[in-house]
Amino acid sequence: MELLKARQAVLHGKETTSYATGSTIAASLEILGLLLFVYALMSYETSEPRDLRLSIWQLTAGGTRIW
C-alpha cells in the first residue's frame, strides 16, 4: 500500500483527493488489522481455561532478579 501511495505522490503530488483517499484507506486497514489481531487473541484466550503467566525479569550476573 505504501508503494502505491508513494507512486501517487510522485506522479500527482500529495495535495490531491486520490492521495488523501489512499492514505485514509491505508490507515483504516491498519486499524482493522490491529482490531482483528486483538479479537483473535482474546478469542483464543477465552476458548479454554489454562494457566498462563507472564513475567519480565532480568537476571544480573549475581543471579538476582530486577525489573
N, C-alpha and C positions, 0 to 999 in steps of 0.2 A: 504494500500500500504506500509505503514511503517513497518507493521509486516512482510510482505514478504521480504522486504529489510533487516530487522534485522535477519531473519532466514537465508537468503542467506549469510550475513556477518559472522554469526556464523559457518555455515557449510563449507563455501569455502573461507572466507576472503573478504576483501574489495578491493583487488587489482586484481579483475577478470573482464572480459569483461561483464559477465552477471550482476554483481553488478553495473557496470557503466551504462549499458543499462537500468537497472531498475531505477536507480537514474535519468537518463535523461528523461525517460518516466514519472516518478512521477513529476518532475519539470515541464515538458511540460503540464501535465494535470492540475497542479495547476495554471499555467498561463492561460490556456484555460478556466478554471472555472472562473477566475477573469475577463477575457475578455467577457465571456458570461454574467456575472453579470452586468458589466458596460454597455454592449449593451442593456440588458433588462431594466436597469434603465433609460438609455437615450431614449429608445423606449417608455417607459411608460411616461416619462416627456414630450415628444413631441406628444403624442397621442391626447391630448385635452388640450386646454389652461385652466389654473387655476391659482389662486393667491396663490403662495407658498412662505412663508417667513421663514427663519431660522435664529435665533439669539441665541447666547450663552451668557447668563448673569448669574452672581452670585449675589444674594441679600445678603447684610450684615444685621446684627442684627438691624440696624437703618433703614433699608428699602432702602438704596441707592444701585444703580447698579454699579458693577465693572466688568471689563473684566475677 
